[in-house]
Amino acid sequence: MIIKEVVISNYQCYYGEKRFEFKPGSNIILGKNGGGKTKFYEAIDWLFTSGSRGHDEIVSKRKLAETDTGGSFNVGVEVHFENKNVIN
């Protein structure tokens, strides 16, 4: 299965919706220290391990702080594959 895109929404350091598109061939994840590289991989791991961590560990603290009591927002990870299958 070839990954075309990963979408991360309000997961830890990822505030709002962030899209990562992959091109055919090898793709490299680069960034500064503290830039979210490890959190990117942890988000994918969380998706494929049935969300084994609690909500308090995965929610974007920034999004949580700006949301009114009783308000809601999406937290999630989607992986889009070349054959148009989506896992979320």
C-alpha positions in Angstrom: 0.0 0.0 0.0 1.4 3.4 -1.0 0.6 6.3 1.3 -0.5 9.5 -0.6 -1.5 11.8 2.2 -1.6 12.0 6.0 -4.0 14.4 7.7 -3.5 15.2 11.4 -6.2 17.2 13.3 -5.6 18.7 16.8 -3.3 16.0 17.8 -0.7 17.1 20.4 1.5 19.8 18.7 -0.6 19.8 15.5 -3.2 22.6 16.0 -6.0 22.6 13.5 -5.7 20.4 10.4 -2.3 19.7 8.9 -1.9 17.8 5.6 1.2 16.0 4.5 1.3 14.9 0.9 3.7 12.2 -0.3 5.1 11.9 -3.8 6.0 8.6 -5.6 9.4 7.3 -4.4 11.1 8.0 -1.2 9.9 10.8 1.1 11.9 12.3 4.0 10.5 14.0 7.0 12.8 16.9 8.0 12.5 19.6 10.6 14.0 21.4 13.5 14.2 20.0 17.0 10.7 20.3 18.5 9.2 20.7 15.1 6.8 17.7 15.4 8.6 14.9 13.5 8.3 12.4 16.4 4.7 13.5 17.0 4.0 12.8 13.3 5.1 9.2 13.7 3.3 8.9 17.1 0.1 10.1 15.5 0.3 7.3 12.9 1.2 4.8 15.6 -1.9 5.9 17.6 -4.1 5.4 14.5 -2.9 1.9 13.9 -2.9 0.8 17.6 -6.6 1.5 18.0 -6.0 4.8 19.9 -4.5 3.0 22.8 -3.6 6.3 24.6 -6.1 8.4 26.5 -7.6 11.6 25.2 -5.7 13.7 27.7 -2.4 12.5 26.1 -3.3 13.2 22.5 -5.4 16.4 22.4 -3.7 19.7 21.2 -3.3 21.7 24.4 -3.7 24.9 22.4 -7.0 23.8 20.8 -8.3 22.6 24.2 -7.4 25.9 25.9 -9.4 28.0 23.3 -12.5 25.8 23.3 -15.3 26.8 25.6 -16.5 24.4 28.3 -18.8 21.9 26.7 -17.5 22.8 23.2 -16.2 20.2 20.9 -13.7 19.7 18.1 -12.2 16.9 16.1 -9.0 15.1 17.1 -7.9 12.5 14.5 -5.5 11.1 12.1 -6.3 9.9 8.5 -4.0 8.0 6.1 -5.0 8.2 2.5 -3.6 5.5 0.2 -3.0 5.4 -3.5 -5.9 3.1 -4.1 -8.2 5.7 -2.5 -8.7 3.7 0.7 -8.7 5.9 3.8 -8.0 4.8 7.4 -9.1 7.1 10.2 
